[in-house]
Amino acid sequence: MHDPLDDVPVTVVPDRTLRVKIIDACGLACTFCHNEGTPVATDNTGRPPDAYTGTPGRSGRVSIYLATNGAGFLPQRIPADTDFALALAAVRGSLPINEVHFTGGEPTLHPDLPGLIRIARRLDLTVGLTSNGENGAAVLPACAEAGLDRINLSVFGTTPEELAAVQAPRLASPRLAARKLDALTDTIETATRHGVKVSANIVIPDHDHVERVLRIIEQHGRDVVVRMLVNLEDDGASLAAMREVLDHLGAVPDLRVITAGASDQRTRYRLPDGRTLYAKSIRPVRLPETCTGCRFNNDRDCQEGYYGARMYRATNGPFMIGVCIQRMDLCMTLGEFVMSQRCAEVRNFRDDEAARLTALHNTPARESNRS
């Protein structure tokens, strides 16, 4: 059967992004959170690595892969200091990057987020971050002045009941959820006012969430770029629900964007009223050496593929570099990573995929940012 997407122009974008977990704290407790692969620090302080738990503790938060990913350190908040600047410079010197993307936890809760942004900008790196919007209005003016390029907002609902439904019991209060949704709206308005590009990321698990997603697109789609994401634990229902949304809106695909050297891919759609909508999914990408023989290396268990390099700071320890949130046992200290075969593998894989995909789609690769 002919796939209509086969006729859509393709842009190949080499992966040049480093994700950096700058803080573990978060004011939400979403039941599906992977927490960038690390334990929830506040619930595991004082425990040895073999006793780390990803199930809800006092915080109510989870780390869904922790039972099987072999995480061996607790994450520490990264200060905006010389150590961080040197760490970024070390990565850039061994693994070409043009962007850092701050994650958490919730990055806007970091007490010196503008300072981290300034450090990255002094290294000529574009800066983005992923946020739930709970504190953006308070910090985004200073972040914009420091050089923040964009913010990707994770949107879980349009009503307090919808947001509360995906929270741990301790935070499953519609009244609290209403305050969080008001904060999200304030974040969008503040970012737009200060020239920070805004996108809204919406995970769509199955058909039951189609109406919710349509409401989000209607509410936020005129102010921000909306991106639908498949559920990482998808069994096909997520992609089917995404197609249902696209059909309902009369969306027409006009561009496919493939990140060479990482599993990210997305299709840009135009809506009848001229708005833009993206559908993001995961390619079955594997590192040619590191992923071979991995117990998760199959269509069922490997949920993110190779998505890119991540940097962490271990509590009272070194900077760490990881390549998979389902295999945190693969993390290396920064010093080990930059001298390792794995670093060379990632670097070569990026270049090889860019060349292969460019030739396959007969289109020049372009430098661009993802996340």
ZITA-V127417 format. One line per field, one symbol per residue. psi: psi as a letter, one per 30 degrees, with the letter a starting at -180 (. if undefined). Layout:
BEGIN
psi->???
END
This chain:
BEGIN
psi->kkkffffkkkkkjkkgkkkjjflfkkglikfgkfhgflljeffgkfklefgkkglkbefflljffefffgkglkkkkjliaeeeeeeeeeeeffjklgkkjkabajeffkfheeeeeeeeefghkkkllklfgfgeeefeeeeeefgkelkjkjkflfleeeeefgllefghkeeeeeeeeeeeeeeeeeeefggkkkljkjkjeaefgeeeeeeeeeeffffljkjkklkfhkgfeeeeeeeeeeeefhkkkfkkjkjkglfkllkkkklfgflkkkjklkkikkkfeefkfkfgilfefjffajflkkklkkkhalkkklgkffifffklleeeefglfeeeeeeeeeeeeeeeeeeeghkkklklka.
END
